[in-house]
Amino acid sequence: MVLSRGWSLFLIGVGVWTWAIWPRFGLAIWNDARAWAGGTVGGSAPTGFFWIHLLLIAAALVIGTTVGVLGIRGWRAARRASRR
């Protein structure tokens, strides 16, 4: 299956958007007092709040990267198909 250029651009955009949004969210979680047992940012053990959000952020980045790569591959395949 070859994706159209429009859908490929959409997938690339989703990948870029994911990398623009989720690291910022990770920084917000890091700076949240609920993420740390002692309430001091980075000064004590991380809580479950921190770990579950870290897992969600990691999963989102993996999925976003995969979608972006599929978009790039789709764009290249559509370009090759249009040359023929």
C-alpha positions in Angstrom: 0.0 0.0 0.0 1.3 3.5 -0.9 0.0 6.4 1.2 -0.9 9.6 -0.6 1.3 12.6 0.0 -1.4 14.3 1.9 -1.7 11.4 4.4 2.0 11.1 4.6 2.3 14.8 5.5 -0.4 14.3 8.1 1.6 11.5 9.7 4.8 13.5 9.6 3.0 16.4 11.3 1.6 14.1 14.0 5.2 12.9 14.7 6.5 16.4 14.9 3.6 17.5 17.1 4.3 14.6 19.5 7.9 15.7 19.9 6.9 19.3 20.3 4.3 18.6 23.1 5.3 15.6 25.2 8.8 16.7 26.3 7.3 19.9 27.6 4.7 17.9 29.5 7.6 15.8 30.9 9.2 19.0 32.2 5.9 20.0 33.8 5.6 16.7 35.6 9.3 16.9 36.7 8.5 20.3 38.3 5.3 19.1 40.0 5.6 18.6 43.7 3.3 15.6 43.5 6.0 13.8 41.5 8.3 13.7 44.5 7.9 12.0 47.9 9.2 14.9 49.9 7.5 17.5 47.8 10.8 19.0 46.8 11.5 18.9 43.1 14.2 16.4 42.5 15.1 16.3 46.2 13.5 13.0 47.1 12.3 9.7 45.6 9.9 9.8 42.7 6.3 8.8 43.4 3.9 6.7 41.4 2.6 9.9 39.9 6.0 10.5 38.4 6.5 7.0 37.1 3.1 6.6 35.5 3.5 9.9 33.7 7.0 9.0 32.6 5.6 5.7 31.1 2.9 7.6 29.3 5.3 10.1 27.9 7.7 7.4 26.7 4.9 5.5 25.1 3.6 8.6 23.3 7.1 9.5 22.0 7.6 5.9 20.7 4.2 6.0 19.0 4.8 9.5 17.6 8.2 8.5 16.3 6.7 5.4 14.6 3.9 7.4 13.0 6.4 10.0 11.8 8.7 7.4 10.3 5.7 5.8 8.6 4.8 9.2 7.2 8.4 9.7 5.9 8.4 6.3 4.3 4.9 6.9 2.8 6.1 10.3 1.3 9.1 8.6 -0.2 7.1 5.8 -1.7 4.5 8.2 -3.1 7.3 10.2 -4.7 8.8 7.1 -6.2 5.4 6.0 -7.5 4.8 9.4 -9.2 8.1 9.2 -11.0 7.1 6.0 -12.8 
